[in-house]
Amino acid sequence: MTISDTPTINIDIWSDVVCPWCYIGKRKFESAVAKLGDEIHVKVTYRAYQLDPTASPGKTEPVRGVYERKFGGPEQADRILTHVTSVAAEAGLDFQMDNAQRANTLLAHRLIWRAGQPDSPIAQSEVKELLLASYFTNGNNIGDPGELAELMQQLGADRADTLAFLETHEGEQEVRKELLGASELGITAVPTYVVEGQWSIPGAQESETFERVLRRLADRMNEA
């Protein structure tokens, strides 16, 4: 198969950087894409979703307290956090949930949007990966402009430039449009993978499931 014959699948991934299943799903999805090799070219665009859009900008809270309120107390929170940490470990991820600080993710989503622009020297997937690792493993405040600017330095971005960007409203309207787009598509849980704007794959599926579905969709596109 030549490069020109390789089918291209465009996938929009709606997710949040404080969503554990989004990080787990990212690993499993990437594993599936790697297994496909040159059979299918997968073009991914990350879209914004907020698990807690009411989270106060500039403030943080230990994620354990958030889980206790959401799921009905300490025992339920412990059970869920232990489970998700175990599943993450199976995917090769080191979750340190006792260090995770829940914050408003709008600024983080603006950085992901910025990385998706044609003139960006940094890939969206790199920014997404950094923010997920910073939240789930390193306990960074992913709602703080200063910390975000320092994190972006790790990817080669100028700290002052990142701060200047975050001090504006650039990208905010576009991110809010993506948040609205999720609602219009009926997305109520993440991650959700929308293929060619037509088919949805919900949740952190197993790598083999992603691989099988992508092959099936590529065949369907070729037959169309």
ROSE-4610 file (N, C-alpha, C; in Angstrom, 1 decimal, always signed):
// ROSE-4610
residu = [M/M/M/T/T/T/I/I/I/S/S/S/D/D/D/T/T/T/P/P/P/T/T/T/I/I/I/N/N/N/I/I/I/D/D/D/I/I/I/W/W/W/S/S/S/D/D/D/V/V/V/V/V/V/C/C/C/P/P/P/W/W/W/C/C/C/Y/Y/Y/I/I/I/G/G/G/K/K/K/R/R/R/K/K/K/F/F/F/E/E/E/S/S/S/A/A/A/V/V/V/A/A/A/K/K/K/L/L/L/G/G/G/D/D/D/E/E/E/I/I/I/H/H/H/V/V/V/K/K/K/V/V/V/T/T/T/Y/Y/Y/R/R/R/A/A/A/Y/Y/Y/Q/Q/Q/L/L/L/D/D/D/P/P/P/T/T/T/A/A/A/S/S/S/P/P/P/G/G/G/K/K/K/T/T/T/E/E/E/P/P/P/V/V/V/R/R/R/G/G/G/V/V/V/Y/Y/Y/E/E/E/R/R/R/K/K/K/F/F/F/G/G/G/G/G/G/P/P/P/E/E/E/Q/Q/Q/A/A/A/D/D/D/R/R/R/I/I/I/L/L/L/T/T/T/H/H/H/V/V/V/T/T/T/S/S/S/V/V/V/A/A/A/A/A/A/E/E/E/A/A/A/G/G/G/L/L/L/D/D/D/F/F/F/Q/Q/Q/M/M/M/D/D/D/N/N/N/A/A/A/Q/Q/Q/R/R/R/A/A/A/N/N/N/T/T/T/L/L/L/L/L/L/A/A/A/H/H/H/R/R/R/L/L/L/I/I/I/W/W/W/R/R/R/A/A/A/G/G/G/Q/Q/Q/P/P/P/D/D/D/S/S/S/P/P/P/I/I/I/A/A/A/Q/Q/Q/S/S/S/E/E/E/V/V/V/K/K/K/E/E/E/L/L/L/L/L/L/L/L/L/A/A/A/S/S/S/Y/Y/Y/F/F/F/T/T/T/N/N/N/G/G/G/N/N/N/N/N/N/I/I/I/G/G/G/D/D/D/P/P/P/G/G/G/E/E/E/L/L/L/A/A/A/E/E/E/L/L/L/M/M/M/Q/Q/Q/Q/Q/Q/L/L/L/G/G/G/A/A/A/D/D/D/R/R/R/A/A/A/D/D/D/T/T/T/L/L/L/A/A/A/F/F/F/L/L/L/E/E/E/T/T/T/H/H/H/E/E/E/G/G/G/E/E/E/Q/Q/Q/E/E/E/V/V/V/R/R/R/K/K/K/E/E/E/L/L/L/L/L/L/G/G/G/A/A/A/S/S/S/E/E/E/L/L/L/G/G/G/I/I/I/T/T/T/A/A/A/V/V/V/P/P/P/T/T/T/Y/Y/Y/V/V/V/V/V/V/E/E/E/G/G/G/Q/Q/Q/W/W/W/S/S/S/I/I/I/P/P/P/G/G/G/A/A/A/Q/Q/Q/E/E/E/S/S/S/E/E/E/T/T/T/F/F/F/E/E/E/R/R/R/V/V/V/L/L/L/R/R/R/R/R/R/L/L/L/A/A/A/D/D/D/R/R/R/M/M/M/N/N/N/E/E/E/A/A/A]
num = [1/1/1/2/2/2/3/3/3/4/4/4/5/5/5/6/6/6/7/7/7/8/8/8/9/9/9/10/10/10/11/11/11/12/12/12/13/13/13/14/14/14/15/15/15/16/16/16/17/17/17/18/18/18/19/19/19/20/20/20/21/21/21/22/22/22/23/23/23/24/24/24/25/25/25/26/26/26/27/27/27/28/28/28/29/29/29/30/30/30/31/31/31/32/32/32/33/33/33/34/34/34/35/35/35/36/36/36/37/37/37/38/38/38/39/39/39/40/40/40/41/41/41/42/42/42/43/43/43/44/44/44/45/45/45/46/46/46/47/47/47/48/48/48/49/49/49/50/50/50/51/51/51/52/52/52/53/53/53/54/54/54/55/55/55/56/56/56/57/57/57/58/58/58/59/59/59/60/60/60/61/61/61/62/62/62/63/63/63/64/64/64/65/65/65/66/66/66/67/67/67/68/68/68/69/69/69/70/70/70/71/71/71/72/72/72/73/73/73/74/74/74/75/75/75/76/76/76/77/77/77/78/78/78/79/79/79/80/80/80/81/81/81/82/82/82/83/83/83/84/84/84/85/85/85/86/86/86/87/87/87/88/88/88/89/89/89/90/90/90/91/91/91/92/92/92/93/93/93/94/94/94/95/95/95/96/96/96/97/97/97/98/98/98/99/99/99/100/100/100/101/101/101/102/102/102/103/103/103/104/104/104/105/105/105/106/106/106/107/107/107/108/108/108/109/109/109/110/110/110/111/111/111/112/112/112/113/113/113/114/114/114/115/115/115/116/116/116/117/117/117/118/118/118/119/119/119/120/120/120/121/121/121/122/122/122/123/123/123/124/124/124/125/125/125/126/126/126/127/127/127/128/128/128/129/129/129/130/130/130/131/131/131/132/132/132/133/133/133/134/134/134/135/135/135/136/136/136/137/137/137/138/138/138/139/139/139/140/140/140/141/141/141/142/142/142/143/143/143/144/144/144/145/145/145/146/146/146/147/147/147/148/148/148/149/149/149/150/150/150/151/151/151/152/152/152/153/153/153/154/154/154/155/155/155/156/156/156/157/157/157/158/158/158/159/159/159/160/160/160/161/161/161/162/162/162/163/163/163/164/164/164/165/165/165/166/166/166/167/167/167/168/168/168/169/169/169/170/170/170/171/171/171/172/172/172/173/173/173/174/174/174/175/175/175/176/176/176/177/177/177/178/178/178/179/179/179/180/180/180/181/181/181/182/182/182/183/183/183/184/184/184/185/185/185/186/186/186/187/187/187/188/188/188/189/189/189/190/190/190/191/191/191/192/192/192/193/193/193/194/194/194/195/195/195/196/196/196/197/197/197/198/198/198/199/199/199/200/200/200/201/201/201/202/202/202/203/203/203/204/204/204/205/205/205/206/206/206/207/207/207/208/208/208/209/209/209/210/210/210/211/211/211/212/212/212/213/213/213/214/214/214/215/215/215/216/216/216/217/217/217/218/218/218/219/219/219/220/220/220/221/221/221/222/222/222/223/223/223/224/224/224]
x = [+0.8/+0.0/+0.9/+0.7/+1.4/+0.8/+1.6/+1.2/-0.2/-0.3/-1.5/-2.7/-2.5/-3.6/-4.0/-3.2/-3.4/-4.7/-5.7/-6.9/-6.6/-7.2/-7.0/-8.3/-8.2/-9.4/-9.2/-10.1/-10.1/-10.9/-10.3/-11.0/-10.9/-12.0/-12.1/-12.2/-11.3/-11.4/-11.8/-13.0/-13.5/-13.0/-12.3/-11.8/-11.4/-11.2/-10.7/-9.4/-8.6/-7.3/-7.3/-8.5/-8.7/-9.5/-9.7/-10.5/-9.6/-9.6/-8.7/-8.9/-10.1/-10.4/-10.0/-9.9/-9.3/-7.8/-7.1/-5.7/-5.5/-6.2/-6.2/-6.6/-7.7/-8.1/-7.1/-6.4/-5.3/-4.2/-3.8/-2.8/-3.3/-4.5/-5.0/-5.2/-5.7/-6.0/-4.6/-3.6/-2.3/-1.7/-1.9/-1.4/-2.1/-3.4/-4.1/-3.6/-3.4/-2.9/-1.5/-0.6/+0.7/+0.6/-0.3/-0.4/-0.9/-1.7/-2.1/-1.0/+0.1/+1.2/+0.9/+1.2/+1.0/-0.3/-1.1/-2.4/-3.4/-3.4/-4.4/-3.7/-3.9/-3.4/-4.5/-4.2/-5.2/-4.8/-5.7/-5.4/-6.3/-5.7/-6.5/-6.5/-7.6/-7.8/-8.5/-7.8/-8.4/-9.4/-10.5/-11.6/-11.8/-12.3/-12.5/-13.8/-13.7/-14.8/-14.4/-15.3/-15.1/-15.9/-15.3/-16.1/-16.7/-16.1/-16.6/-16.4/-17.3/-17.2/-17.4/-18.0/-18.2/-17.0/-16.0/-14.8/-14.3/-14.0/-13.6/-12.2/-12.1/-10.8/-9.8/-8.6/-7.6/-7.6/-8.5/-8.5/-8.3/-7.8/-7.6/-8.2/-8.5/-9.0/-8.5/-8.0/-7.6/-8.7/-8.3/-9.3/-10.1/-9.5/-10.2/-11.5/-11.4/-12.6/-13.7/-13.3/-14.2/-14.9/-14.2/-14.7/-15.6/-15.3/-16.1/-17.5/-17.5/-18.8/-19.6/-18.9/-19.6/-20.1/-19.4/-19.7/-20.3/-20.4/-21.1/-20.3/-19.1/-18.3/-17.0/-16.2/-14.8/-14.6/-15.5/-15.3/-15.5/-16.5/-16.8/-15.7/-15.2/-14.1/-12.8/-12.5/-11.4/-11.5/-12.6/-12.8/-12.6/-13.2/-13.1/-11.6/-11.0/-9.6/-8.7/-8.9/-8.0/-8.2/-9.5/-9.7/-9.1/-9.3/-8.8/-7.3/-6.7/-5.2/-4.7/-5.4/-5.0/-5.1/-6.2/-6.4/-5.4/-5.1/-4.0/-2.7/-2.4/-1.1/-1.0/-2.1/-2.1/-1.8/-2.1/-1.9/-0.5/+0.2/+1.6/+1.6/+0.6/+0.5/+0.6/+1.3/+1.5/+0.6/-0.6/-1.5/-1.1/-1.0/-0.8/-1.9/-3.1/-4.3/-4.3/-3.5/-3.5/-2.8/-2.1/-1.4/-2.2/-3.2/-3.9/-4.8/-4.7/-5.4/-6.4/-7.7/-8.7/-8.8/-8.8/-8.8/-9.7/-10.0/-10.8/-9.8/-10.3/-9.4/-9.5/-10.2/-10.3/-9.0/-8.1/-6.8/-6.0/-6.1/-5.4/-6.0/-7.3/-7.9/-7.5/-7.3/-6.8/-5.4/-4.6/-3.3/-3.3/-4.2/-4.4/-4.9/-5.9/-6.4/-5.3/-4.5/-3.4/-2.4/-2.1/-1.2/-1.8/-3.1/-3.8/-3.8/-3.3/-3.3/-2.2/-2.4/-1.4/+0.0/+0.1/+1.5/+2.1/+1.5/+2.1/+3.3/+4.4/+5.6/+5.5/+4.4/+4.2/+3.0/+3.0/+1.9/+0.8/-0.4/-1.5/-1.3/-0.9/-0.7/+0.3/+1.4/+2.4/+1.9/+1.1/+0.5/-0.5/-1.3/-2.3/-1.6/-0.6/+0.2/+0.8/+1.4/+2.1/+1.1/+0.0/-1.0/-1.6/-1.9/-2.4/-1.4/-0.2/+0.9/+1.1/+1.0/+1.2/+0.1/-1.1/-2.2/-2.2/-2.1/-2.4/-1.1/+0.1/+1.3/+2.0/+2.1/+3.0/+2.3/+1.0/+0.3/+0.4/+0.6/+0.7/-0.7/-0.7/-2.0/-2.2/-3.0/-3.1/-4.1/-4.5/-5.3/-4.6/-3.3/-2.5/-1.7/-1.8/-1.0/+0.5/+1.0/+2.5/+3.0/+2.2/+2.6/+2.5/+1.4/+1.2/+2.3/+2.8/+3.9/+5.1/+5.4/+6.6/+6.5/+5.3/+5.2/+5.4/+4.9/+5.1/+6.5/+7.3/+8.7/+9.4/+8.8/+9.4/+9.2/+8.3/+8.1/+8.7/+9.5/+10.2/+9.5/+8.4/+7.7/+8.3/+8.3/+8.8/+7.8/+8.3/+7.5/+6.7/+7.4/+6.8/+5.7/+5.9/+5.0/+3.7/+3.9/+2.7/+1.9/+2.6/+1.9/+1.1/+1.8/+1.1/-0.1/-0.1/-1.2/-2.3/-2.0/-3.0/-3.7/-3.0/-3.5/-4.5/-4.5/-5.5/-6.7/-7.7/-8.8/-8.7/-7.5/-7.3/-7.6/-8.4/-8.8/-9.9/-10.3/-11.4/-12.7/-13.1/-14.3/-14.3/-13.2/-13.1/-13.2/-12.7/-12.8/-14.3/-14.9/-16.3/-17.2/-16.8/-17.5/-17.4/-16.2/-16.0/-16.8/-16.9/-17.7/-19.1/-19.6/-21.0/-21.2/-20.2/-20.2/-20.4/-19.8/-20.0/-21.4/-22.0/-23.4/-24.3/-24.0/-24.8/-24.7/-23.6/-23.4/-24.0/-24.5/-25.0/-24.0/-22.8/-21.7/-21.9/-22.1/-22.3/-21.2/-20.3/-19.2/-18.0/-16.8/-15.6/-14.7/-13.8/-13.5/-14.6/-14.8/-15.6/-14.9/-14.8/-14.0/-15.0/-15.0/-16.0/-15.2/-15.6/-14.9/-15.6/-14.8/-15.3/-16.6/-16.9/-18.1/-19.3/-19.2/-20.4/-20.5/-19.4/-19.5/-18.8/-19.4/-18.8/-18.4/-17.2/-16.7/-16.6/-17.4/-17.5/-16.5/-15.9/-15.1/-13.7/-13.0/-11.6/-11.6/-11.9/-12.0/-10.6/-10.6/-9.4/-8.7/-7.4/-6.6/-7.1/-7.4/-7.8/-9.2/-10.0/-11.3/-11.2/-10.3/-10.0/-9.5/-8.6/-7.9/-9.0/-9.8/-10.9/-11.8/-12.3/-13.2/-12.6/-11.4/-10.8/-10.6/-10.3/-10.2/-11.5/-12.6/-13.9/-14.4/-14.1/-14.5/-13.7/-12.4/-11.7/-12.2/-12.6/-13.2/-14.5/-15.3/-16.6/-16.4/-15.4/-15.1/-14.6/-13.8/-13.3/-14.5/-15.5/-16.6/-17.6/-17.5/-18.5/-18.2]
y = [-1.2/+0.0/+1.2/+2.1/+3.4/+4.4/+5.5/+6.5/+7.1/+7.3/+7.9/+7.0/+5.6/+4.7/+4.5/+5.0/+4.8/+5.6/+5.0/+5.8/+6.7/+7.8/+8.8/+8.9/+8.7/+8.8/+10.1/+11.0/+12.2/+11.9/+12.1/+11.8/+13.0/+13.5/+14.5/+13.8/+14.1/+13.5/+14.5/+14.4/+15.2/+14.7/+15.5/+15.0/+16.2/+15.9/+16.9/+16.4/+17.4/+17.0/+16.6/+16.6/+16.1/+14.8/+14.2/+13.0/+11.8/+11.0/+9.8/+8.9/+8.7/+7.7/+8.3/+9.7/+10.3/+10.0/+10.0/+9.6/+8.2/+7.3/+5.9/+5.6/+6.2/+6.0/+6.5/+7.6/+8.1/+7.1/+6.4/+5.4/+4.2/+3.8/+2.6/+2.9/+4.2/+4.6/+4.7/+5.3/+5.4/+4.1/+3.1/+1.8/+1.1/+1.4/+0.8/+1.5/+2.8/+3.4/+2.9/+2.7/+2.2/+0.8/+0.0/-1.4/-1.3/-0.3/-0.1/+0.2/+0.8/+1.1/+1.9/+1.5/+2.3/+1.9/+1.0/+0.6/+1.8/+2.6/+3.7/+4.9/+6.0/+7.3/+7.9/+8.1/+8.6/+10.1/+11.0/+12.4/+12.8/+13.2/+13.4/+14.9/+15.4/+16.8/+16.7/+17.3/+17.2/+18.4/+18.1/+19.1/+19.2/+20.4/+20.7/+20.1/+19.6/+19.2/+19.5/+20.0/+20.2/+19.4/+18.5/+17.7/+18.6/+19.7/+20.6/+22.1/+22.5/+23.9/+25.0/+24.6/+25.5/+25.7/+24.9/+25.0/+26.5/+27.0/+28.4/+28.6/+29.6/+29.9/+30.4/+29.9/+30.4/+29.7/+28.7/+27.9/+26.5/+25.8/+24.3/+23.6/+22.3/+21.5/+20.1/+19.4/+18.0/+17.2/+16.4/+15.7/+14.7/+14.2/+13.3/+13.9/+15.1/+15.8/+15.9/+16.2/+16.2/+14.9/+13.8/+12.5/+12.1/+12.5/+12.2/+12.9/+14.1/+14.8/+14.2/+13.8/+13.4/+12.0/+11.1/+9.7/+9.2/+10.1/+9.7/+9.4/+9.9/+9.7/+9.2/+9.1/+8.6/+7.2/+6.3/+4.9/+4.7/+5.4/+5.3/+5.9/+7.1/+7.8/+6.9/+6.3/+5.4/+4.3/+3.7/+2.5/+2.9/+4.1/+4.5/+5.0/+5.7/+6.1/+4.9/+3.9/+2.8/+2.0/+1.9/+1.2/+1.9/+3.2/+3.9/+3.9/+4.0/+4.0/+2.6/+1.6/+0.2/+0.0/+0.5/+0.4/+1.2/+2.4/+3.3/+2.6/+1.9/+1.2/+0.1/-0.6/-1.6/-1.0/+0.3/+1.0/+1.7/+1.5/+2.1/+3.5/+3.9/+5.2/+5.2/+6.2/+6.3/+7.4/+7.0/+8.0/+8.2/+9.4/+9.8/+10.7/+10.0/+10.8/+11.6/+11.2/+12.0/+13.3/+13.5/+14.7/+15.6/+15.0/+15.7/+16.8/+18.0/+19.2/+19.6/+19.4/+19.8/+21.3/+21.7/+23.1/+23.3/+24.6/+24.9/+24.7/+24.0/+23.6/+24.5/+25.6/+26.5/+26.9/+27.4/+27.8/+26.7/+25.5/+24.3/+24.0/+24.1/+23.8/+24.9/+26.1/+27.1/+26.8/+26.3/+25.9/+24.7/+23.8/+22.7/+23.2/+24.1/+24.7/+25.4/+26.2/+26.9/+26.0/+24.9/+23.9/+23.3/+23.3/+22.8/+23.7/+24.9/+25.9/+25.6/+25.9/+25.5/+26.0/+27.2/+27.7/+27.3/+26.4/+26.0/+25.0/+25.3/+24.5/+23.2/+23.2/+22.2/+21.4/+20.1/+19.3/+19.3/+19.2/+19.1/+17.9/+16.8/+15.5/+15.7/+16.5/+16.8/+17.6/+18.6/+19.5/+18.7/+17.9/+17.1/+16.1/+15.5/+14.5/+15.2/+16.3/+17.0/+17.4/+18.0/+18.4/+17.3/+16.2/+15.0/+14.5/+14.3/+13.8/+14.8/+16.1/+17.1/+17.0/+16.7/+16.6/+15.3/+14.2/+12.9/+12.4/+12.8/+12.2/+13.2/+14.4/+15.4/+16.4/+16.4/+17.3/+18.8/+19.1/+20.5/+21.2/+22.5/+23.2/+23.6/+22.8/+23.1/+24.2/+24.9/+26.1/+27.4/+27.3/+28.5/+28.9/+30.1/+30.6/+30.4/+30.7/+30.6/+29.2/+28.3/+26.8/+26.3/+26.8/+26.3/+26.8/+28.1/+28.6/+27.9/+27.5/+26.7/+25.3/+24.7/+23.4/+23.5/+24.5/+24.7/+24.9/+25.4/+25.6/+24.2/+23.2/+21.8/+21.4/+22.0/+21.6/+22.6/+23.5/+24.5/+25.8/+26.0/+27.3/+28.3/+29.6/+30.7/+31.0/+31.0/+31.2/+32.5/+33.6/+34.9/+34.9/+34.2/+34.2/+33.5/+32.3/+31.6/+32.4/+33.1/+34.0/+35.1/+35.7/+36.8/+36.2/+35.0/+34.4/+34.2/+33.6/+33.3/+34.6/+35.7/+37.0/+37.6/+37.1/+37.6/+36.7/+36.9/+36.0/+35.2/+35.2/+34.5/+33.0/+32.4/+31.0/+30.7/+31.7/+31.4/+31.1/+32.0/+31.8/+30.4/+30.1/+28.8/+27.6/+27.7/+26.6/+26.5/+27.6/+27.6/+27.0/+27.3/+26.7/+25.2/+24.7/+23.2/+22.7/+23.4/+22.9/+22.8/+23.8/+23.8/+22.7/+22.5/+21.4/+20.0/+19.8/+18.5/+18.3/+19.4/+19.3/+19.1/+19.8/+19.6/+18.2/+17.5/+16.1/+15.1/+15.6/+14.7/+14.0/+14.6/+14.0/+14.4/+13.5/+13.7/+13.0/+12.3/+11.7/+11.6/+11.6/+11.6/+10.5/+10.0/+10.5/+10.0/+10.8/+10.4/+10.7/+9.7/+9.8/+9.9/+11.0/+11.2/+11.1/+10.1/+9.7/+10.3/+11.2/+11.8/+12.6/+13.0/+13.7/+12.9/+11.6/+10.7/+9.6/+9.0/+7.8/+8.2/+7.7/+8.0/+6.7/+6.7/+5.6/+6.2/+5.7/+6.2/+5.5/+6.2/+5.6/+5.2/+4.7/+4.3/+2.8/+2.5/+1.2/+0.5/-0.8/-1.6/-1.3/-1.4/-1.1/-2.0/-3.3/-4.2/-3.7/-3.1/-2.6/-1.4/-0.5/+0.6/+0.2/-0.7/-1.2/-1.8/-2.6/-3.3/-2.3/-1.4/-0.4/+0.5/+0.9/+1.8/+1.1/-0.2/-1.0/-1.1/-1.3/-1.4/-0.1/+1.0/+2.3/+2.6/+2.3/+2.5/+1.7/+0.5/-0.3/+0.3/+0.8/+1.4/+2.7/+3.4/+4.7/+4.3/+3.3/+2.9/+2.4/+1.8/+1.2/+2.3/+3.4/+4.5/+5.1]
z = [+0.0/+0.0/+0.0/-0.9/-1.0/+0.0/+0.2/+1.2/+0.7/-0.6/-1.2/-1.0/-0.9/-0.7/+0.8/+1.7/+3.1/+3.5/+4.0/+4.5/+5.7/+5.7/+6.8/+7.5/+8.8/+9.7/+10.6/+10.6/+11.4/+12.7/+13.8/+15.1/+16.0/+16.5/+17.5/+18.9/+19.8/+21.1/+22.1/+22.7/+23.7/+25.1/+25.8/+27.1/+28.0/+29.2/+30.2/+30.8/+31.3/+31.8/+33.3/+33.9/+35.2/+35.2/+34.1/+33.9/+33.9/+34.9/+34.9/+33.7/+33.3/+32.2/+30.9/+30.8/+29.6/+29.4/+30.5/+30.5/+30.1/+30.8/+30.6/+29.1/+28.7/+27.3/+26.3/+26.6/+25.7/+25.5/+26.6/+26.5/+25.6/+25.9/+25.1/+23.7/+23.4/+22.0/+21.3/+21.9/+21.3/+21.0/+21.9/+21.7/+20.4/+20.3/+19.1/+17.8/+17.8/+16.6/+16.3/+17.3/+17.0/+16.4/+16.8/+16.3/+14.8/+14.4/+13.1/+12.1/+12.6/+11.8/+10.6/+9.4/+8.2/+7.5/+8.2/+7.6/+7.5/+8.5/+8.6/+9.2/+8.6/+9.2/+10.0/+11.3/+12.3/+12.6/+12.3/+12.6/+13.8/+14.9/+16.1/+16.4/+16.8/+17.4/+18.7/+19.7/+21.1/+21.2/+21.8/+22.0/+23.5/+23.9/+25.3/+25.9/+27.1/+27.9/+29.4/+30.2/+31.6/+32.5/+33.3/+34.2/+35.3/+35.6/+36.6/+36.2/+35.3/+34.8/+35.8/+37.0/+38.1/+39.0/+38.8/+39.6/+39.6/+40.8/+40.8/+40.2/+39.3/+38.7/+39.8/+39.8/+40.7/+42.0/+42.2/+43.5/+43.2/+44.2/+44.0/+45.3/+45.1/+46.2/+46.0/+47.1/+46.9/+46.3/+45.3/+44.5/+45.4/+46.5/+47.3/+47.9/+48.3/+48.8/+47.7/+46.5/+45.4/+45.2/+45.2/+45.1/+46.2/+47.4/+48.6/+48.4/+48.0/+47.8/+46.7/+45.6/+44.4/+44.5/+45.3/+45.3/+46.7/+47.6/+48.8/+50.0/+50.1/+51.4/+51.2/+52.2/+52.2/+51.7/+52.1/+51.7/+50.2/+49.7/+48.2/+47.4/+47.9/+47.3/+47.3/+48.4/+48.5/+47.5/+47.4/+46.5/+45.1/+44.7/+43.3/+43.0/+43.9/+43.6/+43.6/+44.4/+44.4/+43.1/+42.6/+41.4/+40.2/+40.1/+38.9/+38.9/+40.1/+40.2/+39.7/+40.0/+39.6/+38.1/+37.5/+36.1/+35.4/+35.9/+35.3/+35.3/+36.4/+36.5/+35.4/+35.2/+34.1/+32.7/+32.6/+31.3/+31.3/+32.4/+32.5/+33.0/+33.7/+34.2/+35.8/+36.3/+37.7/+38.3/+38.7/+39.4/+40.8/+41.2/+42.6/+43.0/+43.2/+43.4/+44.7/+45.7/+47.0/+46.8/+45.7/+45.4/+44.4/+43.7/+42.7/+43.2/+42.6/+43.0/+41.9/+42.2/+41.3/+41.1/+39.8/+39.5/+38.3/+38.0/+36.8/+35.6/+34.5/+33.5/+32.2/+32.3/+31.1/+30.5/+31.4/+30.9/+30.2/+30.8/+30.2/+28.9/+28.7/+27.4/+26.4/+26.8/+25.9/+25.4/+26.2/+25.8/+24.8/+25.0/+24.1/+22.8/+22.8/+21.6/+20.8/+21.6/+20.9/+20.2/+20.8/+20.2/+19.0/+18.8/+17.6/+16.5/+16.6/+15.5/+14.5/+13.2/+12.2/+12.4/+13.1/+13.3/+14.6/+15.3/+16.6/+16.4/+17.1/+17.0/+17.9/+18.7/+19.7/+19.4/+19.4/+19.0/+20.1/+19.8/+20.8/+21.7/+21.1/+21.9/+23.0/+22.7/+23.7/+24.9/+24.5/+25.6/+26.4/+25.8/+26.5/+27.4/+26.9/+27.8/+29.0/+28.7/+29.8/+30.9/+30.5/+31.5/+32.3/+31.6/+32.3/+33.3/+32.9/+33.8/+34.9/+34.7/+35.7/+36.8/+36.3/+37.3/+38.0/+37.3/+37.9/+38.6/+38.2/+38.8/+39.6/+39.2/+39.8/+40.8/+40.8/+41.7/+41.4/+40.1/+39.7/+39.7/+39.9/+39.8/+38.3/+37.6/+36.2/+35.9/+36.9/+36.8/+37.0/+37.3/+37.7/+36.5/+36.0/+34.9/+35.0/+36.2/+36.4/+36.3/+36.9/+36.8/+35.4/+34.7/+33.3/+32.4/+32.7/+31.9/+32.1/+33.3/+33.6/+33.0/+33.0/+32.4/+30.9/+30.3/+28.8/+28.4/+29.4/+29.1/+28.9/+29.5/+29.3/+27.9/+27.1/+25.7/+24.8/+25.4/+24.5/+24.3/+25.0/+24.9/+25.8/+25.3/+26.1/+27.3/+28.5/+29.7/+29.6/+29.2/+29.2/+28.1/+27.0/+25.9/+26.3/+27.0/+27.5/+28.5/+29.4/+30.4/+29.7/+28.7/+27.9/+27.2/+26.7/+26.0/+27.0/+28.2/+29.2/+29.8/+29.7/+30.3/+29.3/+28.1/+27.1/+27.1/+26.2/+26.1/+24.8/+24.2/+22.9/+23.1/+22.2/+22.3/+23.2/+24.0/+25.0/+24.3/+23.3/+22.6/+21.8/+21.3/+20.5/+21.5/+22.7/+23.6/+24.1/+24.3/+24.8/+23.7/+22.4/+21.3/+21.3/+21.6/+21.7/+22.9/+24.0/+25.1/+24.7/+24.0/+23.5/+22.5/+21.6/+20.6/+21.3/+22.4/+23.1/+23.5/+24.0/+24.4/+23.2/+22.1/+20.8/+20.3/+20.5/+20.0/+21.0/+22.2/+23.2/+24.0/+24.1/+24.9/+26.3/+27.2/+28.6/+29.5/+28.8/+29.6/+28.7/+29.3/+28.5/+29.1/+28.2/+26.8/+25.8/+24.8/+23.7/+22.4/+21.5/+20.3/+19.2/+18.5/+17.4/+16.0/+15.3/+14.0/+12.8/+12.1/+10.9/+11.1/+12.4/+12.7/+12.7/+12.5/+12.3/+13.4/+13.8/+14.7/+16.0/+17.1/+18.4/+19.0/+19.6/+20.4/+21.9/+22.8/+24.1/+25.0/+25.9/+27.0/+26.7/+27.7/+27.6/+27.2/+26.0/+25.5/+25.6/+25.5/+25.5/+24.1/+24.1/+22.9/+21.7/+22.0/+20.9/+20.4/+21.2/+20.8/+19.9/+20.3/+19.4/+18.1/+18.1/+16.9/+15.9/+16.5/+15.7/+15.1/+15.9/+15.5/+14.4/+14.5/+13.6/+12.2/+12.3/+11.0/+10.3/+11.1/+10.6/+10.0/+10.6/+10.1/+8.8/+8.8/+7.6/+6.4/+6.7/+5.6/+5.1/+6.1/+5.7/+4.9/+5.2/+4.5/+3.1/+2.9/+1.6/+0.7/+1.3/+0.6/+0.1/+0.8/+0.6/-0.8]
